[in-house]
Amino acid sequence: MSINLNDLTLIYPEHLCLDISIQEQEAAWKQTMQEPYSNTAARWNAYLNHLSLNNFLTGLQEDPDLQVIPRLCFQKAELPSIWEVVNGSMLTLGETRLVLIPSDKSYLPEFRIPQEWIDIPSWSAHYYIAVQLNLEESWLRILGYANYQQIRKQATYDLMDRTYCLDVEYLIADLNVMWVAQELFPPNIPEVKSLPTLPKAQAEQLLEQLSKWTFSSPRLNIPFDMWGALLAVDEFRQHLYQRRLEKQKNNKVEASYSVDNNLSLWFQNIFSAAWQNLDSLLLAHQNTLAAQFRSDFELNEGYVKRAKLIDLGMQLGDSAVVLLIGLKTEVDGKISLRVQLHPANAETYLIPNLRLILLSQAGTILQEVTSRNYDHYIQLKRFKSPPGIRFSIQVALDNVSIKEDFVLEAIDDR
């Protein structure tokens, strides 16, 4: 459900809600495009941070009661080296440090803070501010803030993606409380556990390992102590950033996923032989598939569509199934996907107990649907993904399964 700024202000009167004009969005995108990034996930992360940072700073500077001029904690030239690998921005108000963490998710039950902003001593802050962006409706909402001590006490740590997760109900919505508190009772950050000092030889080894071209940040590829120690040194972080850019420039096909599985190529009409045009597939199976595919209103509304015959062998008798994927770009830059499984070879119904599964990059089941008796087809719920995300679709029956790995990665023509 879409919510405009007026409705948002009525629903959340305690929150700071700001309009984001088209001009502001274009300006933030121009800033982002002037900065090189090794992958589209990092570029999108930089765009969200530019947008939230610009609007938050403008709001602070227009506040007549604010006595201190807000400043960036890092130089502007350093920001791309951070956003290449980590989400978030740090500001200073006098001696007080604030970290903004933006998200463009429509539903935010919890505030997720990357571990880097908590456990790297020179990056830790007094306050952490949750920012929600809705680019479709052109607004920004400050959900609230939490201080460092509160996060340490109340947040849970998610080992899978190294984030501290705090339920949004624990956030303090009114930023004025923070301004008053930091003036009357200047906050202190408890001593953060120090990270090891990396010898140059070890740092060089890590830089070589982490600079390999990937579709997303390498922040989870080594233990946090070593990762945090590397990022904490400006020189090492800049070297990592520059090396990743060089790898991206020189080794665009270095990724573990072949270009055949890059769904973003479908928008350029580039398909592998296995993924057939629907018309070609319908000619071969017109008695069963034609009516089903053509009656699917959603997959005929601006979606790029391809289908692939899947054979699970003797488990399906002599039957095969057709995996159908449709995708289109949404106004917020994310890719909308629909995934269906249909019978083939003149079959009217799917075999019962056939499972269609959506898996995360780590192998976690995100969605699963199972065929019943007399199902003409089954489908996953429509899902959206930003560029740079990897996922898998699995078709399974009993102990037999076939998995297709995909990535949504835009091709950079620079």
Secondary structure as GFF3:
##gff-version 3
##sequence-region A 1 414
A	DSSP	alpha_helix	5	11	.	.	.	ID=ss1
A	DSSP	beta_strand	16	19	.	.	.	ID=ss2
A	DSSP	alpha_helix	22	33	.	.	.	ID=ss3
A	DSSP	alpha_helix	40	61	.	.	.	ID=ss4
A	DSSP	beta_strand	71	72	.	.	.	ID=ss5
A	DSSP	three_ten_helix	76	78	.	.	.	ID=ss6
A	DSSP	alpha_helix	79	83	.	.	.	ID=ss7
A	DSSP	beta_strand	89	93	.	.	.	ID=ss8
A	DSSP	beta_strand	96	103	.	.	.	ID=ss9
A	DSSP	beta_strand	110	114	.	.	.	ID=ss10
A	DSSP	alpha_helix	116	119	.	.	.	ID=ss11
A	DSSP	beta_strand	127	134	.	.	.	ID=ss12
A	DSSP	beta_strand	139	147	.	.	.	ID=ss13
A	DSSP	alpha_helix	148	154	.	.	.	ID=ss14
A	DSSP	beta_strand	156	158	.	.	.	ID=ss15
A	DSSP	beta_strand	163	167	.	.	.	ID=ss16
A	DSSP	three_ten_helix	168	170	.	.	.	ID=ss17
A	DSSP	alpha_helix	175	184	.	.	.	ID=ss18
A	DSSP	alpha_helix	200	210	.	.	.	ID=ss19
A	DSSP	alpha_helix	224	232	.	.	.	ID=ss20
A	DSSP	alpha_helix	234	250	.	.	.	ID=ss21
A	DSSP	three_ten_helix	259	261	.	.	.	ID=ss22
A	DSSP	three_ten_helix	263	268	.	.	.	ID=ss23
A	DSSP	alpha_helix	278	284	.	.	.	ID=ss24
A	DSSP	alpha_helix	289	294	.	.	.	ID=ss25
A	DSSP	three_ten_helix	298	300	.	.	.	ID=ss26
A	DSSP	beta_strand	304	310	.	.	.	ID=ss27
A	DSSP	three_ten_helix	313	316	.	.	.	ID=ss28
A	DSSP	beta_strand	321	329	.	.	.	ID=ss29
A	DSSP	beta_strand	335	343	.	.	.	ID=ss30
A	DSSP	beta_strand	355	360	.	.	.	ID=ss31
A	DSSP	beta_strand	365	370	.	.	.	ID=ss32
A	DSSP	beta_strand	378	379	.	.	.	ID=ss33
A	DSSP	beta_strand	383	385	.	.	.	ID=ss34
A	DSSP	beta_strand	390	397	.	.	.	ID=ss35
A	DSSP	beta_strand	400	407	.	.	.	ID=ss36
###
